Amino acid sequence: MVKLNKIYTRTGDDGSTGLADGSRTNKDCFRVRAYGEIDEANSAIGVARLYTKNVELDRSLARIQNDLFDLGADLSTPTLEDDSKSLRMVQSQIDRLELELDALNVDIAPLKTFVLPGGSKPAAYLHLARAITRRAEREIVAMAKEEQVNPLALKYINRLSDYLFVAARWCNTQGRTDVKWVPGAER
């Protein structure tokens, strides 16, 4: 369990940070950048929730925010020989996310063009969260080239960006008020 008595420790003043296993690493390494991007995406989802009026969508986003803390814990824990005590992403989290994504997507007409990020306030923030999530995914992919990564962590973050895109469209009156891209419109 987490217990924070004091927020500042001064241990990171040299540009290093502690990982979940107690080891230290540079704050600019792929691992720290990856879970930092996860934190940023989680914050954008928190802002989107301020404008979400649908109770079920809000509950789903709250679950996702909790999952993102699990994902951050997963990414902040280097793989150990005995990994059974580490908090790792599991398939059931991905399965639930896919079910919720499919439920949102039922009422949305298929796209005939790309959509621009925007529309309603919650949609705009969900698009922002999606873009940040894609950045986090790129960091996790880069990290996986150098260190072992839970494949379910990568699968979850990939599915999450899909979910956030569909949720943004759902917030735009099930896609009817999406802001459509008009190729070459400003030539």
C-alpha positions in Angstrom: 0.0 0.0 0.0 1.2 3.5 -0.8 1.9 5.8 2.1 3.1 9.4 1.4 4.0 11.3 4.5 6.1 13.9 2.8 5.7 14.9 -0.9 9.2 16.1 -1.4 12.2 13.9 -0.7 15.0 15.7 -2.4 16.2 12.3 -3.8 15.3 13.3 -7.3 17.2 16.6 -7.3 20.0 14.9 -9.3 17.7 13.9 -12.1 17.1 10.4 -10.9 13.9 8.7 -9.6 13.0 5.6 -7.8 11.3 2.7 -9.4 8.8 0.4 -7.8 11.4 -2.2 -7.1 13.6 0.3 -5.2 16.1 0.8 -7.9 16.9 4.2 -9.3 17.1 5.4 -12.9 17.3 8.7 -14.8 14.1 10.7 -15.2 14.5 10.8 -18.9 14.7 7.0 -19.5 12.1 5.3 -21.7 10.4 3.7 -18.6 9.9 7.0 -16.8 8.8 8.8 -19.9 6.3 6.0 -20.6 4.6 6.1 -17.3 4.8 9.9 -17.3 2.8 10.0 -20.5 0.3 7.6 -18.9 -0.1 10.1 -16.1 -0.6 12.9 -18.6 -3.3 10.9 -20.4 -5.0 10.2 -17.1 -5.1 13.9 -16.3 -6.7 14.7 -19.6 -9.3 12.0 -19.0 -9.9 13.6 -15.6 -10.7 17.0 -17.3 -13.0 15.2 -19.8 -14.9 13.7 -17.0 -15.7 17.3 -15.7 -17.9 17.7 -18.8 -19.2 14.2 -19.3 -22.9 14.1 -18.5 -23.5 10.4 -19.1 -23.2 8.4 -15.9 -22.2 5.1 -17.7 -19.5 6.9 -19.7 -18.2 8.6 -16.6 -18.1 5.2 -14.7 -16.1 3.7 -17.6 -13.7 6.6 -17.6 -13.2 6.3 -13.9 -12.4 2.6 -14.3 -9.9 3.5 -17.0 -8.3 6.1 -14.8 -7.8 3.4 -12.2 -6.4 1.0 -14.9 -4.0 3.7 -15.9 -2.6 3.7 -12.4 -2.2 0.0 -12.7 -0.5 0.5 -16.0 1.9 3.0 -14.5 2.7 0.6 -11.7 3.3 -2.1 -14.3 5.6 0.1 -16.3 7.5 1.4 -13.2 8.4 -2.1 -12.1 11.3 -3.7 -14.0 10.7 -7.4 -14.7 12.1 -9.5 -11.9 12.9 -13.3 -11.8 9.9 -13.8 -9.4 7.4 -11.4 -10.8 4.3 -12.9 -9.1 4.1 -10.0 -6.5 4.2 -7.2 -9.1 1.1 -5.4 -10.2 0.7 -6.1 -13.9 -1.9 -5.5 -16.5 -4.1 -8.5 -17.2 -6.3 -9.7 -20.1 -9.6 -9.0 -18.2 -8.8 -5.3 -18.2 -8.4 -5.4 -22.0 -11.5 -7.5 -22.4 -13.6 -5.0 -20.3 -12.2 -2.1 -22.3 -13.2 -3.8 -25.6 -16.7 -4.5 -24.3 -17.2 -0.9 -23.3 -15.7 0.3 -26.6 -18.1 -2.0 -28.6 -21.1 -0.8 -26.6 -20.3 2.9 -27.4 -19.6 2.2 -31.0 -23.0 0.5 -31.7 -24.9 3.8 -32.2 -22.2 5.5 -34.2 -22.3 5.7 -38.0 -19.2 4.5 -39.8 -16.7 7.2 -40.8 -16.6 8.4 -44.4 -13.8 10.9 -43.7 -11.4 11.7 -40.9 -12.6 13.8 -38.0 -10.8 16.7 -36.5 -10.3 16.8 -32.7 -13.1 18.9 -31.2 -16.8 19.2 -31.2 -18.2 19.2 -27.7 -16.0 19.9 -24.6 -15.8 16.3 -23.4 -15.0 15.1 -27.0 -12.2 17.7 -27.3 -10.6 16.5 -24.1 -11.1 12.8 -25.0 -9.3 13.5 -28.3 -6.5 15.2 -26.4 -6.3 12.2 -24.1 -6.2 9.9 -27.2 -3.3 11.9 -28.7 -1.4 11.7 -25.4 -2.2 8.0 -25.2 -0.7 7.5 -28.6 2.4 9.3 -27.4 2.6 7.0 -24.4 2.2 4.0 -26.7 5.2 5.2 -28.7 7.3 5.5 -25.5 6.3 2.0 -24.5 7.2 0.6 -27.9 10.6 2.4 -27.6 11.1 1.0 -24.1 10.3 -2.5 -25.3 13.2 -2.3 -27.7 15.6 -2.0 -24.7 13.8 -3.7 -21.8 11.2 -6.3 -21.3 7.6 -5.0 -21.3 4.5 -6.8 -20.3 2.8 -7.4 -23.7 -0.6 -6.8 -22.1 0.5 -3.3 -21.1 1.2 -2.5 -24.8 -2.1 -4.1 -25.8 -4.1 -2.1 -23.3 -2.6 1.2 -24.3 -3.3 0.5 -28.0 -6.9 -0.4 -27.2 -7.3 2.6 -25.0 -6.6 5.0 -27.8 -9.3 3.3 -29.9 -11.7 3.6 -26.9 -11.0 7.3 -26.5 -11.6 8.0 -30.2 -14.9 6.2 -30.1 -15.9 7.9 -26.8 -15.1 11.3 -28.3 -17.3 10.5 -31.2 -20.0 9.3 -28.9 -19.8 12.6 -27.0 -20.3 14.4 -30.3 -24.0 13.2 -30.5 -22.9 9.7 -31.5 -20.8 11.1 -34.3 -23.4 13.4 -35.8 -21.7 16.5 -34.6 -18.1 15.4 -35.3 -16.0 18.0 -36.9 -15.2 16.6 -40.3 -11.9 17.0 -42.1 -12.4 18.5 -45.6 -9.3 17.7 -47.6 -7.9 20.8 -49.3 -10.6 23.1 -47.9 -8.2 26.0 -47.2 -6.3 26.0 -50.5 
